[in-house]
Amino acid sequence: MRRLAIGFIPLTDAAVLIAAAELGFATTEGLEIDLHREVSWANIRDKVNVGLLDGAHILAPLAIASSLGLGHVRVPLVAPFALNLNGSAITLAHPIYEAMEATGHDLSSGLGVAQALGEVVRARAAQGHDPLTFSTVYTFSTHTYMLRHVLAAGGLDPDRDVRLVVVPPPFTVESLRSGLIHGFCVGSPWNAVAVEAGVGRIALLGPEIFGWAPEKVLGVHARFAEAEPDVLRRLVRALHAAALWSEAAANRAELAHLLSAPAFLGLPAEVLARMLEGRLNTTQAGLPRENPDFLVLHRDGANRPDARHAAWIYAQMVRAGQTTYSPDDAREAGAVYRADVYDDALGIAPAGSSVGDPVKTCFGEAFRPEDLADYLARVKPA
């Protein structure tokens, strides 16, 4: 039995990894997974980099940033399995949302929320107030790019008109409660926790910004992938079986109960079940919002690493000013997503190329992976 140390952050989208470790899917493949709960993405990155973890539940943009040497030393990581798509939301402090309601914009749409937030930020600036502060979980994260996309759609400069800070997921709710931040974009379940605590209101679900956004992947060091390809294939098969089980509606109650354990998320199973179903209360009083794509764990090819998603992530890094465009870097970013390992592990033929916007942009410029330079020339900086 090969024993693996795998890190995770207490988020609902660690579900597939936790199910693989705890429900026998790894054992079937001759693996024993020791799960290590971490408090921040920087911890995850550093422990994978130095070999204290064999792999991790990791932000897809972080895996790419590490491989490109952005924000840290260059350490090559590979992602042979996508753990989920979507799963995030934007939550705002009540006074900010109430001010947005007063603008008259349609807050049931993503563009309307963006426009209302832009109007509130500009009005505050005209009155001499300090800029609003918003947090995401890490500089290189889908949450950062979602929030910047919304701000840009509202006519704001994310680097000048507001303050953007990093707060680890478990600390976001208390940061909002204490007034250190005015809102955040984070993965489930922390938006729901803020609502349950009465300290914030969910303004937008992630799939109302990008309908099919890459989120977390299994990230491993390239040296591990090269040294133990058979172990990696077995791990991919275990995760695939766990994802198939986790996606099934009949298993949601059991999965929510598993995730609720103190060693994992330590939150009520009924709250987690709603996250898995895509059914969220936007306020403490209710006002439910449902989206079947809120958190996708397996269906419609969600687990196969899509190089077009890696291209979108790289383009958002350029758009955010985190790097400058280079065709070589774009190719290197795409190489982090190892669909070949996934296909080999499962014994399936490589998928054909798809067309259209792979992240299903809901408002603003649609993404065109076939020509990154053209897309970046047309899109507003964010």
C-alpha positions as CSV (number, residue, x, y, z in Angstrom):
1,M,0.0,0.0,0.0
2,R,1.6,3.3,-1.1
3,R,1.0,6.1,1.4
4,L,0.5,9.7,0.2
5,A,0.4,12.9,2.2
6,I,-2.1,15.2,0.5
7,G,-2.9,18.7,1.7
8,F,-6.3,20.5,1.6
9,I,-8.0,23.7,2.7
10,P,-11.4,23.4,4.5
11,L,-13.6,24.1,1.5
12,T,-16.6,22.3,0.0
13,D,-14.6,21.7,-3.2
14,A,-12.2,19.4,-1.3
15,A,-15.1,17.0,-1.3
16,V,-13.7,14.6,-4.0
17,L,-10.3,14.4,-2.3
18,I,-11.8,13.7,1.1
19,A,-14.2,11.1,-0.3
20,A,-11.3,9.4,-2.1
21,A,-9.4,9.2,1.1
22,E,-12.2,8.3,3.5
23,L,-14.6,6.1,1.5
24,G,-12.2,3.4,0.1
25,F,-11.7,4.8,-3.4
26,A,-8.0,5.2,-2.8
27,T,-7.7,1.9,-1.1
28,T,-9.1,0.2,-4.1
29,E,-6.2,1.6,-6.1
30,G,-3.6,0.4,-3.5
31,L,-3.2,3.9,-2.0
32,E,-3.5,5.3,1.5
33,I,-4.1,9.0,1.6
34,D,-3.1,10.9,4.8
35,L,-5.0,14.2,4.6
36,H,-3.4,17.3,6.0
37,R,-5.6,20.3,6.8
38,E,-3.8,23.6,6.0
39,V,-4.8,27.1,6.8
40,S,-3.6,29.0,3.8
41,W,-2.7,28.5,0.1
42,A,0.8,29.7,0.8
43,N,1.3,26.8,3.2
44,I,-0.1,24.4,0.6
45,R,2.3,25.8,-2.1
46,D,5.4,25.7,0.1
47,K,4.8,22.2,1.4
48,V,4.2,20.8,-2.1
49,N,7.3,22.6,-3.3
50,V,9.7,21.2,-0.7
51,G,8.2,17.7,-0.7
52,L,6.4,17.7,2.7
53,L,3.2,17.0,0.8
54,D,3.0,14.6,-2.2
55,G,0.2,16.6,-3.6
56,A,-2.7,18.9,-2.7
57,H,-6.1,20.4,-3.3
58,I,-4.8,23.5,-4.9
59,L,-5.9,26.6,-6.7
60,A,-5.5,26.1,-10.4
61,P,-4.0,29.6,-10.9
62,L,-1.5,29.0,-8.1
63,A,-0.3,25.8,-9.8
64,I,0.3,27.8,-13.0
65,A,1.8,30.8,-11.2
66,S,4.3,28.5,-9.4
67,S,5.3,26.9,-12.7
68,L,5.9,30.3,-14.2
69,G,7.7,31.7,-11.2
70,L,5.2,34.4,-10.5
71,G,5.1,35.7,-7.0
72,H,7.6,33.1,-5.7
73,V,10.4,30.9,-6.9
74,R,9.7,28.9,-10.0
75,V,8.6,25.4,-9.1
76,P,7.1,23.2,-11.8
77,L,3.7,21.7,-10.8
78,V,1.4,19.6,-12.8
79,A,-2.4,19.2,-12.6
80,P,-3.6,15.8,-13.9
81,F,-7.1,16.1,-12.4
82,A,-9.6,18.9,-12.0
83,L,-11.3,18.6,-8.6
84,N,-14.2,20.9,-9.5
85,L,-15.6,23.8,-11.5
86,N,-17.2,26.8,-9.9
87,G,-18.2,26.9,-6.2
88,S,-17.5,30.5,-5.3
89,A,-19.5,33.6,-4.6
90,I,-19.1,37.3,-3.8
91,T,-20.4,38.4,-0.4
92,L,-20.8,42.0,0.7
93,A,-21.3,43.8,4.0
94,H,-25.0,44.8,4.5
95,P,-24.4,48.6,4.2
96,I,-22.6,48.2,0.9
97,Y,-25.4,46.0,-0.6
98,E,-28.1,48.4,0.7
99,A,-26.3,51.3,-1.0
100,M,-26.3,49.3,-4.2
101,E,-30.0,48.6,-3.9
102,A,-30.6,52.4,-3.8
103,T,-28.9,52.8,-7.2
104,G,-31.8,51.2,-9.0
105,H,-29.7,48.8,-11.0
106,D,-31.0,45.2,-11.5
107,L,-29.2,43.2,-8.7
108,S,-30.5,39.9,-10.1
109,S,-27.9,40.1,-12.9
110,G,-24.2,40.0,-12.8
111,L,-23.8,43.1,-14.9
112,G,-26.3,44.9,-12.7
113,V,-24.4,44.1,-9.6
114,A,-21.2,45.3,-11.2
115,Q,-22.8,48.6,-12.3
116,A,-24.4,49.2,-8.9
117,L,-21.1,48.5,-7.1
118,G,-19.3,50.9,-9.4
119,E,-21.8,53.6,-8.7
120,V,-21.4,53.1,-5.0
121,V,-17.6,53.2,-5.1
122,R,-17.6,56.4,-7.2
123,A,-20.2,58.1,-4.9
124,R,-18.1,57.2,-1.8
125,A,-15.0,58.6,-3.5
126,A,-16.8,61.9,-4.3
127,Q,-17.8,62.2,-0.7
128,G,-14.2,61.8,0.5
129,H,-14.6,58.3,2.0
130,D,-11.7,55.8,2.1
131,P,-11.8,53.2,-0.6
132,L,-13.7,50.0,0.0
133,T,-11.6,46.9,0.9
134,F,-12.3,43.5,-0.7
135,S,-10.5,40.3,-0.1
136,T,-9.8,37.2,-2.1
137,V,-8.1,34.0,-0.9
138,Y,-4.9,34.4,-2.8
139,T,-3.4,36.7,-5.4
140,F,-3.3,34.0,-8.0
141,S,-6.9,32.6,-7.7
142,T,-10.0,32.4,-9.8
143,H,-11.6,34.5,-7.0
144,T,-9.2,37.3,-7.7
145,Y,-10.0,37.2,-11.4
146,M,-13.8,37.0,-10.8
147,L,-13.7,40.0,-8.4
148,R,-11.5,42.0,-10.8
149,H,-13.8,41.2,-13.7
150,V,-16.9,42.4,-11.8
151,L,-15.1,45.6,-10.7
152,A,-13.9,46.3,-14.3
153,A,-17.5,45.7,-15.6
154,G,-18.6,48.4,-13.1
155,G,-16.2,50.9,-14.7
156,L,-13.7,50.6,-11.8
157,D,-9.9,50.3,-11.8
158,P,-9.3,47.4,-9.3
159,D,-5.9,48.7,-8.5
160,R,-6.9,52.3,-7.8
161,D,-10.5,52.6,-6.9
162,V,-10.7,49.9,-4.2
163,R,-8.2,48.0,-2.0
164,L,-7.7,44.3,-2.7
165,V,-6.2,42.2,0.0
166,V,-5.6,38.5,0.7
167,V,-7.5,36.7,3.6
168,P,-7.3,32.9,4.0
169,P,-10.8,31.3,3.5
170,P,-11.4,30.4,7.2
171,F,-10.7,34.0,8.3
172,T,-13.0,35.8,5.8
173,V,-16.1,35.8,7.9
174,E,-14.5,37.3,11.0
175,S,-12.7,39.9,8.8
176,L,-16.1,41.0,7.4
177,R,-17.7,41.0,10.9
178,S,-14.9,43.2,12.3
179,G,-15.1,45.7,9.5
180,L,-11.6,45.0,8.2
181,I,-13.1,44.2,4.8
182,H,-16.3,45.3,3.1
183,G,-16.7,42.1,1.0
184,F,-15.0,39.0,-0.3
185,C,-14.9,36.5,-3.0
186,V,-14.3,33.0,-1.7
187,G,-15.2,29.4,-2.2
188,S,-18.1,27.6,-0.5
189,P,-19.0,27.3,2.4
190,W,-17.6,30.6,3.7
191,N,-20.2,32.8,1.9
192,A,-23.0,30.8,3.5
193,V,-21.3,31.0,6.9
194,A,-21.2,34.8,6.6
195,V,-24.9,34.8,5.7
196,E,-25.8,32.4,8.6
197,A,-23.9,34.7,11.0
198,G,-25.8,37.7,9.8
199,V,-22.6,39.6,8.8
200,G,-23.0,39.7,5.0
201,R,-25.2,39.1,2.0
202,I,-24.4,37.0,-1.1
203,A,-24.4,39.4,-4.1
204,L,-23.4,37.1,-6.9
205,L,-22.8,33.4,-7.4
206,G,-19.6,32.4,-9.3
207,P,-21.5,30.9,-12.2
208,E,-23.3,34.2,-12.6
209,I,-19.9,35.7,-13.5
210,F,-18.3,32.8,-15.4
211,G,-20.5,29.9,-15.9
212,W,-17.9,27.2,-16.1
213,A,-14.8,28.5,-14.3
214,P,-11.8,26.3,-13.3
215,E,-11.2,26.2,-9.6
216,K,-9.2,23.6,-7.7
217,V,-7.0,20.9,-9.1
218,L,-4.9,18.1,-7.8
219,G,-1.5,19.7,-7.9
220,V,1.7,17.6,-7.6
221,H,5.4,18.5,-8.1
222,A,6.6,17.7,-11.6
223,R,9.4,15.5,-10.1
224,F,6.7,13.3,-8.4
225,A,4.8,12.9,-11.7
226,E,8.1,11.9,-13.4
227,A,9.3,9.6,-10.6
228,E,6.1,7.7,-9.9
229,P,3.8,7.8,-12.9
230,D,2.0,4.6,-11.9
231,V,1.2,6.0,-8.5
232,L,-0.1,9.2,-10.1
233,R,-2.3,7.2,-12.5
234,R,-3.7,5.2,-9.6
235,L,-4.4,8.5,-7.7
236,V,-6.2,9.9,-10.7
237,R,-8.4,6.7,-11.0
238,A,-9.2,7.0,-7.2
239,L,-10.2,10.6,-7.6
240,H,-12.3,9.9,-10.7
241,A,-14.3,7.2,-8.9
242,A,-14.8,9.5,-5.9
243,A,-15.9,12.3,-8.1
244,L,-18.5,10.1,-9.9
245,W,-19.8,9.0,-6.4
246,S,-19.8,12.6,-5.1
247,E,-21.8,14.0,-8.0
248,A,-24.7,11.6,-7.5
249,A,-27.6,13.2,-5.8
250,A,-28.3,10.1,-3.8
251,N,-25.0,10.5,-2.1
252,R,-25.2,14.1,-1.1
253,A,-26.4,13.6,2.4
254,E,-23.6,11.1,3.2
255,L,-21.0,13.4,1.6
256,A,-22.3,16.4,3.5
257,H,-22.1,14.4,6.8
258,L,-18.5,13.3,5.9
259,L,-17.4,16.9,5.2
260,S,-19.0,18.2,8.4
261,A,-16.6,16.3,10.6
262,P,-14.3,18.5,12.7
263,A,-11.2,17.1,10.9
264,F,-12.5,18.5,7.6
265,L,-14.9,21.5,7.5
266,G,-16.4,21.3,11.0
267,L,-19.7,22.9,9.9
268,P,-23.3,21.7,10.0
269,A,-24.1,19.0,7.5
270,E,-27.4,20.7,6.4
271,V,-25.4,23.9,5.4
272,L,-23.0,21.8,3.4
273,A,-25.8,19.8,1.8
274,R,-27.2,23.1,0.4
275,M,-23.8,24.0,-1.1
276,L,-23.6,20.6,-2.8
277,E,-27.1,21.1,-4.2
278,G,-26.4,24.6,-5.4
279,R,-29.1,26.1,-3.1
280,L,-27.9,29.1,-1.1
281,N,-29.6,31.6,1.1
282,T,-28.4,35.0,0.2
283,T,-29.6,36.6,3.5
284,Q,-30.1,35.4,7.0
285,A,-33.8,35.7,6.5
286,G,-33.7,33.4,3.4
287,L,-34.0,34.8,-0.1
288,P,-32.7,31.6,-1.7
289,R,-30.9,31.5,-4.9
290,E,-30.4,28.2,-6.8
291,N,-28.0,27.4,-9.6
292,P,-27.3,23.7,-10.6
293,D,-23.9,24.7,-11.7
294,F,-22.9,26.4,-8.5
295,L,-20.4,23.5,-7.7
296,V,-19.7,20.9,-10.3
297,L,-17.7,17.9,-9.0
298,H,-17.8,15.5,-12.0
299,R,-20.4,15.8,-14.7
300,D,-19.9,17.0,-18.3
301,G,-16.2,16.3,-18.3
302,A,-15.4,18.6,-15.4
303,N,-12.5,16.4,-14.1
304,R,-10.5,16.3,-17.3
305,P,-7.8,19.1,-17.2
306,D,-8.8,21.4,-20.1
307,A,-5.8,23.3,-21.6
308,R,-8.3,26.0,-22.6
309,H,-9.0,26.7,-18.9
310,A,-5.2,27.0,-18.3
311,A,-5.1,29.5,-21.2
312,W,-8.0,31.5,-19.6
313,I,-6.1,31.6,-16.3
314,Y,-2.9,32.8,-17.9
315,A,-4.9,35.5,-19.8
316,Q,-6.4,36.7,-16.5
317,M,-2.9,36.9,-15.0
318,V,-1.9,39.2,-17.9
319,R,-5.1,41.2,-17.7
320,A,-4.5,41.7,-14.0
321,G,-1.0,43.0,-14.6
322,Q,0.6,40.0,-12.8
323,T,2.7,39.2,-15.8
324,T,3.2,40.3,-19.4
325,Y,2.0,38.3,-22.4
326,S,4.5,35.8,-23.9
327,P,3.6,33.0,-26.3
328,D,6.2,30.8,-24.5
329,D,4.7,31.5,-21.1
330,A,1.2,30.8,-22.5
331,R,2.4,27.4,-23.7
332,E,4.1,26.7,-20.4
333,A,0.9,27.6,-18.6
334,G,-1.1,25.2,-20.8
335,A,1.4,22.4,-20.1
336,V,0.6,22.5,-16.4
337,Y,-2.8,20.9,-17.2
338,R,-2.0,17.2,-17.9
339,A,-4.9,15.8,-19.8
340,D,-2.6,13.1,-21.2
341,V,-2.0,11.7,-17.7
342,Y,-5.8,11.8,-17.0
343,D,-6.6,10.0,-20.3
344,D,-3.9,7.4,-19.8
345,A,-5.0,6.7,-16.2
346,L,-8.6,6.1,-17.3
347,G,-7.7,4.4,-20.6
348,I,-9.7,6.8,-22.8
349,A,-9.0,8.4,-26.1
350,P,-8.0,12.0,-26.1
351,A,-10.9,14.3,-26.4
352,G,-11.4,16.4,-29.5
353,S,-11.0,20.2,-29.5
354,S,-14.1,22.1,-28.4
355,V,-15.1,25.5,-29.7
356,G,-16.6,28.5,-28.0
357,D,-15.9,30.2,-24.7
358,P,-14.7,27.5,-22.3
359,V,-15.5,29.5,-19.2
360,K,-18.9,30.7,-20.4
361,T,-18.3,34.4,-19.6
362,C,-21.7,35.8,-18.5
363,F,-21.0,39.5,-19.2
364,G,-18.1,41.4,-20.7
365,E,-15.8,40.1,-23.4
366,A,-16.1,36.4,-24.2
367,F,-12.9,34.5,-23.9
368,R,-11.2,33.2,-27.1
369,P,-8.5,30.7,-26.4
370,E,-7.5,30.3,-30.0
371,D,-6.0,33.9,-30.0
372,L,-4.9,35.1,-26.6
373,A,-3.2,38.2,-28.0
374,D,-6.4,39.3,-29.7
375,Y,-8.5,38.6,-26.6
376,L,-6.2,40.6,-24.4
377,A,-6.2,43.5,-26.9
378,R,-10.0,43.7,-26.8
379,V,-10.7,43.0,-23.1
380,K,-10.6,45.8,-20.5
381,P,-7.8,45.5,-18.0
382,A,-9.0,44.1,-14.7
